[in-house]
Amino acid sequence: MPTQLTPNELRRYSRHILLPEFGIEGQRRLKESSVLLIGAGGLGSPLALYLAAAGVGHIGIVDSDVVEESNLQRQVLHGTPEVGKKKVESARKRMLEINQHIEVVTHDEPFTSANAMPIATGYNAIVDGTDNFPTRYLSNDVAVLLGIPNIYGSIFRFEGQASTFWSKHGPCYRCLYPEPPPPGSVSSCAEGGVLGVLPGVIGTLQATETVKVLTGIGEPLIGRLLLYDALAMQFRELRFARDPDCPLCGQHPTITGLIDYQEFCGIPAQSQTSHKQSTAAMALPEITVEQLAELRSSGTPHTLIDVREPHEYDLCNLGGALIPLGEIPARYSEIPREGRVVIHCRSGARSGKAVEYLQSLGYSNLENLAGGILAWSDRVDPSVPKY
């Protein structure tokens, strides 16, 4: 017997039901459906809000982060009172405020190879609201292995993209991106920034695709990558086909289970041997903000290099020479090869890349400022603004 809608639900979803292409049958399908949302951040915010409002009956949310003040510029699922609280709990509270007729299950843990299959099994679709490549490949592989669609979205600075990967009907994420980019070649939103409304656009597109897939209406973005440029206010479409040699969904798959996605994406595992850890420490020498403060106060000779962008330097700086990371290959001769040289950025990520690159050129006198300006503001000088 088909799932029945209560009188309250009929009133709530009346604008859906009035659509001839949707109707009461479409709303019933949503009520019967279950969606696993990976991430309750920028993309996860509009996804959670609209899927809850649409009446998707069962929604699972996976996220292990807490709400931070810097999230509020784009993660509209959360408010100021939720700063410091678990994102999944903040999300669940808001979703049930929007629609008490749905069920929300939270998973306050990272989505990993160890727990992905137990978490995802039983859902009708996966919606990828993540911001890192290991989880994107993991989400894709889980969806293919379970035979369910994976609704994908990605954002950076002023640009975003969306697609629907469903191996039963078309290509998967690996068909489009067979290999991850080299480690460190793509900055995160925390380093590169993101326009606050951008995840709203892309996340809403993902929510639209999810509703279409669950109800069977319209033409999903299967085999199509939708590209959005917010500055130009332009949409473009890239068509792509299933790769017959895809190791996951191709004619002769070699991936039949979940793998180590950190290793696949070239990201060192946390549990390395002490030898590897000591080797890594030798490869990337660091200095703490307290040690740098002592250098400055004692007058010990050193050179300070800031590898952020000019607009960041104007916002706040520790002095020293400004050589943005992208300009280092052309300006590395300005960095002395003798004496102590400290390289820093906002958080230590970009400066770490700079140190690695300069070491490849033979530099042996460099130190990366661990934690960057954020750590300096937290532990040395709170008057330096954080951003």
C-alpha positions as CSV (number, residue, x, y, z in Angstrom):
1,M,0.0,0.0,0.0
2,P,1.4,3.4,-0.9
3,T,2.6,5.7,1.8
4,Q,-0.2,8.0,2.8
5,L,0.1,11.7,3.5
6,T,-1.5,13.2,6.5
7,P,-3.9,16.2,6.2
8,N,-1.1,18.3,7.7
9,E,1.4,17.0,5.0
10,L,-1.1,17.6,2.2
11,R,-1.4,21.3,3.3
12,R,2.4,21.6,3.8
13,Y,3.3,20.2,0.4
14,S,0.4,21.6,-1.6
15,R,2.6,23.6,-3.9
16,H,4.4,20.4,-4.9
17,I,1.2,18.5,-5.3
18,L,-0.2,21.2,-7.6
19,L,2.6,20.5,-10.1
20,P,1.3,18.0,-12.7
21,E,4.8,16.6,-13.2
22,F,5.1,16.1,-9.4
23,G,1.7,15.5,-7.9
24,I,0.9,13.5,-4.8
25,E,2.8,10.5,-6.1
26,G,6.1,12.6,-6.2
27,Q,5.5,13.7,-2.6
28,R,4.9,10.2,-1.5
29,R,8.1,9.1,-3.1
30,L,10.0,11.8,-1.2
31,K,8.4,10.7,2.1
32,E,9.5,7.1,1.4
33,S,13.0,8.1,0.5
34,S,16.2,8.3,2.5
35,V,19.2,10.4,1.7
36,L,22.7,10.4,3.3
37,L,24.2,13.9,3.4
38,I,27.9,14.0,3.8
39,G,28.9,17.4,5.3
40,A,26.9,20.0,7.2
41,G,28.9,23.0,6.1
42,G,28.7,25.3,3.1
43,L,27.0,22.9,0.6
44,G,25.4,20.9,3.3
45,S,23.5,24.0,4.6
46,P,21.2,24.6,1.6
47,L,21.0,20.8,1.1
48,A,19.8,20.1,4.6
49,L,17.4,23.0,4.6
50,Y,15.7,22.3,1.2
51,L,15.7,18.5,1.5
52,A,14.0,18.9,4.9
53,A,11.5,21.4,3.6
54,A,10.8,19.2,0.6
55,G,9.8,16.3,2.8
56,V,12.5,13.7,2.3
57,G,11.4,11.2,4.9
58,H,14.7,10.1,6.3
59,I,17.9,12.2,6.2
60,G,21.2,11.1,7.6
61,I,24.0,13.7,8.2
62,V,27.7,12.8,8.6
63,D,30.0,15.5,10.0
64,S,32.5,15.6,12.8
65,D,33.2,19.3,13.0
66,V,31.9,22.0,15.3
67,V,30.5,25.3,14.2
68,E,33.1,28.1,14.0
69,E,32.5,31.8,13.7
70,S,34.1,31.9,10.3
71,N,31.5,29.3,9.1
72,L,28.6,31.7,9.5
73,Q,29.4,33.8,6.4
74,R,28.1,30.9,4.2
75,Q,26.9,28.0,6.4
76,V,23.4,29.4,6.8
77,L,22.2,26.2,8.5
78,H,23.9,27.4,11.7
79,G,23.5,30.6,13.7
80,T,25.7,32.6,16.2
81,P,24.2,30.7,19.2
82,E,25.5,27.4,17.7
83,V,29.2,28.5,17.6
84,G,31.2,25.8,19.4
85,K,28.4,23.2,19.1
86,K,28.5,20.1,16.9
87,K,27.4,20.7,13.4
88,V,25.3,17.6,13.1
89,E,23.3,18.6,16.2
90,S,22.9,22.1,15.0
91,A,21.7,20.8,11.7
92,R,19.3,18.3,13.1
93,K,17.7,21.0,15.4
94,R,17.2,23.4,12.5
95,M,15.9,20.7,10.1
96,L,13.3,19.5,12.6
97,E,12.2,23.1,13.2
98,I,11.6,23.4,9.5
99,N,9.7,20.1,9.2
100,Q,8.6,17.9,12.1
101,H,7.4,15.2,9.7
102,I,10.9,14.0,8.8
103,E,13.4,11.8,10.6
104,V,17.0,13.1,10.9
105,V,19.8,10.7,12.0
106,T,23.2,12.1,12.9
107,H,26.7,10.6,12.6
108,D,29.1,12.7,14.6
109,E,32.2,11.1,13.0
110,P,34.4,11.4,9.9
111,F,33.2,9.5,6.8
112,T,36.0,7.0,6.3
113,S,36.7,3.7,4.6
114,A,36.1,2.0,7.9
115,N,32.6,3.2,8.5
116,A,31.3,4.4,5.1
117,M,29.5,1.2,4.1
118,P,27.7,0.6,7.4
119,I,26.6,4.2,7.4
120,A,25.5,4.4,3.8
121,T,23.8,1.0,3.4
122,G,20.1,1.4,3.2
123,Y,20.0,4.9,1.8
124,N,18.5,5.7,-1.6
125,A,21.1,8.4,-2.5
126,I,24.3,10.0,-1.3
127,V,24.7,13.8,-1.5
128,D,28.3,15.0,-1.4
129,G,28.7,18.2,0.5
130,T,32.4,17.8,1.3
131,D,35.4,19.9,0.5
132,N,38.2,17.4,0.1
133,F,39.3,14.9,-2.5
134,P,39.6,11.8,-0.4
135,T,36.0,12.0,0.8
136,R,34.8,12.8,-2.8
137,Y,36.4,9.6,-4.1
138,L,35.1,7.7,-1.1
139,S,31.5,9.0,-1.6
140,N,31.6,8.1,-5.3
141,D,33.0,4.5,-4.6
142,V,30.4,3.8,-1.9
143,A,27.6,5.0,-4.2
144,V,28.8,2.8,-7.1
145,L,29.3,-0.3,-4.9
146,L,25.8,0.2,-3.5
147,G,24.2,1.0,-6.9
148,I,22.8,4.4,-5.7
149,P,23.2,7.9,-7.1
150,N,25.8,10.3,-5.9
151,I,24.8,14.0,-6.2
152,Y,28.0,16.0,-6.4
153,G,28.9,19.6,-5.8
154,S,32.2,21.5,-5.4
155,I,33.0,25.2,-4.7
156,F,36.0,27.4,-4.7
157,R,36.4,31.2,-4.6
158,F,33.8,32.4,-7.1
159,E,33.2,29.1,-9.1
160,G,31.3,25.9,-8.5
161,Q,30.3,22.7,-10.3
162,A,27.6,20.1,-9.9
163,S,26.7,16.8,-11.4
164,T,24.9,13.5,-10.7
165,F,26.9,10.3,-10.8
166,W,24.9,7.1,-11.1
167,S,26.7,4.1,-12.5
168,K,23.5,2.3,-13.4
169,H,22.7,5.1,-15.9
170,G,26.0,6.8,-16.7
171,P,29.5,7.7,-15.7
172,C,30.9,8.0,-12.1
173,Y,33.2,10.6,-10.6
174,R,36.2,8.5,-11.5
175,C,35.2,8.6,-15.2
176,L,35.4,12.4,-15.0
177,Y,38.4,12.7,-12.7
178,P,40.5,9.4,-12.9
179,E,43.2,10.8,-10.7
180,P,43.2,13.4,-7.9
181,P,45.2,16.5,-8.3
182,P,48.7,16.6,-6.8
183,P,48.7,17.2,-3.1
184,G,48.8,20.9,-2.3
185,S,48.0,22.0,-5.9
186,V,44.4,23.0,-5.0
187,S,43.8,25.3,-2.1
188,S,41.0,24.8,0.4
189,C,38.3,27.4,0.9
190,A,40.0,28.1,4.2
191,E,43.1,29.2,2.3
192,G,41.7,30.5,-0.9
193,G,38.4,31.9,0.3
194,V,34.9,31.5,-1.0
195,L,32.1,33.9,-1.9
196,G,29.4,33.4,0.8
197,V,26.5,32.9,-1.5
198,L,28.3,30.5,-3.8
199,P,27.5,27.3,-1.8
200,G,23.9,28.5,-1.7
201,V,23.7,28.3,-5.5
202,I,25.6,25.0,-5.9
203,G,23.9,23.4,-2.9
204,T,20.5,24.3,-4.1
205,L,21.3,22.8,-7.5
206,Q,22.3,19.6,-5.7
207,A,19.1,19.7,-3.7
208,T,17.1,20.0,-7.0
209,E,19.0,17.1,-8.5
210,T,18.3,15.0,-5.4
211,V,14.6,15.7,-5.5
212,K,14.5,14.8,-9.3
213,V,16.4,11.6,-8.7
214,L,14.2,10.5,-5.8
215,T,10.9,11.3,-7.6
216,G,11.9,10.3,-11.1
217,I,11.0,13.6,-12.7
218,G,13.0,15.7,-15.2
219,E,16.5,15.0,-16.6
220,P,19.3,14.6,-14.0
221,L,22.8,15.9,-14.6
222,I,24.0,12.4,-15.5
223,G,26.9,12.6,-17.9
224,R,26.9,16.4,-17.6
225,L,29.0,18.7,-15.4
226,L,27.4,22.0,-14.8
227,L,30.0,24.8,-14.3
228,Y,29.0,28.1,-12.6
229,D,31.0,31.4,-12.6
230,A,29.5,33.8,-10.1
231,L,31.6,36.8,-11.2
232,A,30.5,36.4,-14.8
233,M,27.1,35.1,-13.8
234,Q,27.5,32.3,-16.4
235,F,26.6,28.7,-16.5
236,R,28.4,26.3,-18.8
237,E,27.9,22.6,-19.4
238,L,30.5,19.9,-20.1
239,R,29.3,16.5,-21.3
240,F,31.3,13.4,-20.5
241,A,30.8,9.7,-21.0
242,R,31.5,6.6,-19.0
243,D,35.1,5.5,-19.3
244,P,35.2,1.9,-20.4
245,D,38.5,1.6,-18.6
246,C,37.2,3.1,-15.3
247,P,38.7,0.9,-12.5
248,L,35.4,1.2,-10.7
249,C,32.4,1.2,-13.1
250,G,34.2,0.2,-16.4
251,Q,34.1,-3.0,-18.3
252,H,36.8,-4.7,-16.2
253,P,36.7,-3.1,-12.7
254,T,39.7,-3.5,-10.5
255,I,38.3,-1.7,-7.5
256,T,35.8,-3.9,-5.8
257,G,35.9,-2.5,-2.3
258,L,36.9,0.6,-0.5
259,I,40.5,1.6,-0.4
260,D,42.8,4.0,1.5
261,Y,41.6,7.3,0.1
262,Q,44.2,9.4,2.0
263,E,46.9,7.4,0.4
264,F,45.2,7.4,-3.0
265,C,45.1,11.3,-2.9
266,G,48.8,11.4,-1.8
267,I,48.0,12.6,1.7
268,P,50.3,11.1,4.4
269,A,48.5,8.9,6.9
270,Q,48.3,10.0,10.5
271,S,49.6,6.7,11.8
272,Q,53.1,6.7,10.2
273,T,56.1,5.1,11.7
274,S,58.3,7.2,13.9
275,H,61.0,6.9,11.3
276,K,58.7,8.4,8.6
277,Q,57.6,11.1,11.1
278,S,61.1,12.1,11.9
279,T,62.0,12.1,8.2
280,A,59.0,14.4,7.5
281,A,60.0,16.7,10.3
282,M,63.5,16.9,8.9
283,A,62.1,17.6,5.4
284,L,59.9,20.5,6.7
285,P,61.5,22.3,9.6
286,E,59.2,24.4,11.6
287,I,59.3,27.2,14.2
288,T,56.6,28.0,16.7
289,V,55.1,31.5,17.1
290,E,56.6,31.7,20.6
291,Q,60.1,31.0,19.1
292,L,59.6,33.6,16.5
293,A,58.5,36.1,19.1
294,E,61.7,35.3,21.0
295,L,63.8,35.8,17.9
296,R,62.2,39.2,17.3
297,S,62.5,40.4,20.9
298,S,66.1,39.3,21.2
299,G,67.2,40.9,17.9
300,T,68.5,37.6,16.6
301,P,69.2,38.1,12.8
302,H,66.6,36.4,10.6
303,T,64.6,37.1,7.5
304,L,60.8,37.0,7.5
305,I,58.9,36.1,4.2
306,D,55.1,36.4,3.9
307,V,53.7,34.2,1.1
308,R,50.1,35.5,1.3
309,E,48.3,37.7,-1.2
310,P,48.7,41.5,-1.1
311,H,45.1,42.1,0.1
312,E,45.8,39.8,3.0
313,Y,49.0,41.6,3.8
314,D,47.2,44.9,3.9
315,L,44.6,43.4,6.3
316,C,47.3,42.4,8.8
317,N,51.0,41.5,8.7
318,L,54.0,40.7,10.9
319,G,56.3,42.8,8.7
320,G,58.9,41.2,6.5
321,A,59.0,40.8,2.7
322,L,55.8,40.0,0.8
323,I,56.3,37.3,-1.9
324,P,53.0,35.6,-2.7
325,L,53.2,31.9,-3.1
326,G,52.4,32.0,-6.8
327,E,55.3,34.4,-7.4
328,I,58.0,32.4,-5.7
329,P,59.1,30.5,-8.8
330,A,59.9,33.9,-10.4
331,R,61.2,35.7,-7.3
332,Y,62.9,33.0,-5.3
333,S,66.3,34.8,-5.9
334,E,65.0,37.5,-3.5
335,I,65.1,34.9,-0.6
336,P,68.6,34.6,0.9
337,R,70.2,31.2,1.0
338,E,72.3,32.1,4.0
339,G,71.1,32.9,7.5
340,R,67.8,32.0,9.2
341,V,64.7,32.5,7.0
342,V,61.2,32.1,8.4
343,I,58.3,31.8,5.9
344,H,54.7,32.3,7.0
345,C,51.2,32.6,5.8
346,R,47.7,32.7,7.4
347,S,47.7,29.1,8.8
348,G,51.0,27.5,7.8
349,A,49.7,25.6,4.8
350,R,50.9,27.9,2.0
351,S,54.1,28.6,3.7
352,G,54.7,24.8,4.0
353,K,54.3,24.5,0.3
354,A,56.7,27.3,-0.2
355,V,59.3,25.7,2.0
356,E,58.9,22.4,0.1
357,Y,59.4,24.1,-3.2
358,L,62.4,26.1,-2.1
359,Q,64.0,23.0,-0.6
360,S,63.7,21.4,-4.0
361,L,65.9,24.3,-5.3
362,G,68.6,23.5,-2.7
363,Y,67.6,25.8,0.2
364,S,68.5,24.5,3.6
365,N,68.0,27.5,5.8
366,L,64.2,27.7,5.9
367,E,61.7,27.3,8.7
368,N,57.9,27.2,8.3
369,L,55.9,29.2,10.9
370,A,53.6,26.6,12.4
371,G,50.0,27.9,12.6
372,G,50.9,31.1,10.8
373,I,49.2,34.4,11.6
374,L,46.2,32.6,13.2
375,A,48.6,31.1,15.8
376,W,50.4,34.4,16.3
377,S,47.1,36.1,17.1
378,D,46.0,33.3,19.5
379,R,49.3,32.9,21.4
380,V,51.4,36.0,21.0
381,D,49.6,39.2,19.9
382,P,45.7,39.2,20.0
383,S,45.7,42.7,18.5
384,V,46.6,41.0,15.1
385,P,43.2,40.4,13.5
386,K,42.2,36.9,12.5
387,Y,40.4,36.3,9.2
